[in-house]
Amino acid sequence: MTRPPGRARRHSSTVLMRAPIGAFALTAGASAGFTALSLAADRACAVHDCSTSHPTISMTLRDADVRRDAVPLLTASAACLLVADVALWAVATSDHRRRGAGGVSTHAALLAGVASFPAMLTCVESDPRGGTHLDAAAAWSALRMVQGALALPGVVMLTKGSGGVKFAMLNVARAVAVFALLGIGAKLCADAPSGDMSGRTQFAAARGILAYHLSLLPEISGVRLVLCGTERARIDCDARYIPGNALR
């Protein structure tokens, strides 16, 4: 069999590349956050009847022992989530089939994630009884919720055509979670100035934020499949994103 005239034979090769830093950071950040929240709630409820009135996170941080143990965990969680934000942004914007997956929202999500880090630092370093702490805590919660909502379009574009029904169902669940968290966050922010904020709801919202971000692990731990070949002495490469194996 002969080749068509003037057309060189194409040789293809496959290269698999992984970037696990973002996945490790996301797992570590969520774990540190869950640990800090559990530690704060358990110690507060050991000396206070939480069945009738659950303390807020700020109230638990007024205890010196809780503050000593929880603040490093909350700081580490915020730093790790920032690394995960950058990793997700890098994955979404480097997709060769869909350059800039999710468009402007992907970049806006990164900005919200970056802004949430100093908000958390201000929150944990300021007096839990003061207005600065309250404002910083509200800003962190709002920025993380907005970041999750803005990241969703890019995540959907990444998994579109790659994950089948499982990823489609997961993205629907993520969308429901995002809107629920935004609604809860709006209520908490409205209740905060009057001091009527529900501690139980605040703890649940914080855990919900961490759980939502942890659900992005398949995208952050994905594999990029690079196909390279030669065509008339020219090397062409095309990249295809494959989500992580967490749902396979």
LINDA-V210976 format. One record per residue. RES is the residue in one small letter. OMEGA is omega in whole degrees, 0 to 359 (* if undefined). D_FIRST is the distance of its C-alpha to the first C-alpha in whole Angstrom. Layout:
# LINDA-V210976
res:omega:d_first
RES:OMEGA:D_FIRST
RES:OMEGA:D_FIRST
This chain:
# LINDA-V210976
res:omega:d_first
m:182:0
t:179:4
r:175:7
p:182:10
p:177:12
g:182:15
r:182:14
a:179:14
r:182:13
r:177:15
h:182:17
s:175:20
s:183:23
t:179:26
v:178:30
l:180:33
m:177:36
r:175:39
a:189:43
p:184:45
i:180:48
g:179:49
a:178:48
f:181:51
a:180:53
l:179:53
t:180:54
a:180:57
g:178:58
a:180:58
s:179:60
a:179:62
g:179:63
f:180:64
t:180:66
a:180:68
l:179:69
s:180:70
l:181:72
a:181:74
a:182:74
d:182:75
r:179:78
a:182:79
c:177:79
a:181:81
v:183:84
h:180:84
d:183:84
c:180:80
s:180:81
t:181:83
s:183:82
h:180:79
p:174:79
t:178:76
i:179:74
s:179:77
m:180:79
t:181:78
l:176:77
r:176:81
d:185:81
a:181:81
d:178:79
v:181:77
r:181:76
r:184:76
d:186:73
a:184:71
v:177:71
p:179:69
l:179:67
l:178:66
t:179:66
a:179:63
s:180:61
a:180:62
a:180:60
c:178:57
l:177:57
l:177:56
v:178:53
a:177:52
d:180:52
v:180:51
a:179:48
l:177:47
w:181:47
a:179:45
v:184:42
a:185:43
t:181:43
s:179:40
d:185:37
h:179:34
r:180:33
r:182:37
r:181:39
g:181:43
a:181:42
g:175:46
g:186:46
v:184:50
s:179:51
t:179:49
h:179:51
a:178:54
a:178:54
l:180:53
l:178:57
a:178:59
g:179:57
v:181:59
a:182:62
s:183:63
f:176:63
p:177:66
a:178:67
m:178:67
l:178:69
t:182:72
c:185:72
v:182:72
e:182:74
s:181:77
d:181:80
p:180:79
r:187:82
g:180:81
g:179:80
t:178:77
h:181:76
l:180:76
d:180:74
a:179:71
a:178:71
a:180:70
a:180:68
w:181:66
s:181:66
a:182:65
l:179:62
r:178:60
m:178:60
v:178:59
q:179:57
g:179:55
a:181:55
l:180:54
a:187:51
l:179:50
p:178:48
g:178:46
v:179:45
v:179:44
m:180:42
l:185:40
t:180:40
k:180:39
g:182:36
s:188:36
g:178:39
g:186:39
v:184:42
k:180:44
f:177:44
a:178:45
m:179:48
l:180:48
n:175:48
v:178:51
a:178:53
r:180:53
a:178:54
v:181:57
a:181:58
v:181:58
f:178:60
a:179:62
l:178:63
l:178:63
g:179:66
i:179:68
g:178:67
a:179:69
k:180:72
l:179:72
c:179:73
a:182:75
d:187:77
a:183:77
p:182:80
s:181:82
g:181:82
d:182:81
m:178:77
s:179:76
g:180:76
r:179:74
t:180:72
q:177:71
f:180:70
a:180:68
a:179:66
a:177:65
r:178:64
g:177:62
i:180:60
l:180:59
a:179:58
y:180:56
h:178:54
l:178:54
s:179:51
l:182:49
l:180:48
p:180:45
e:182:44
i:181:45
s:183:44
g:180:40
v:175:37
r:180:35
l:183:31
v:179:29
l:180:26
c:178:24
g:180:21
t:178:20
e:182:19
r:177:19
a:177:22
r:182:24
i:178:25
d:177:25
c:177:27
d:182:28
a:178:31
r:183:32
y:177:35
i:180:35
p:179:39
g:186:41
n:185:41
a:182:44
l:184:44
r:*:41
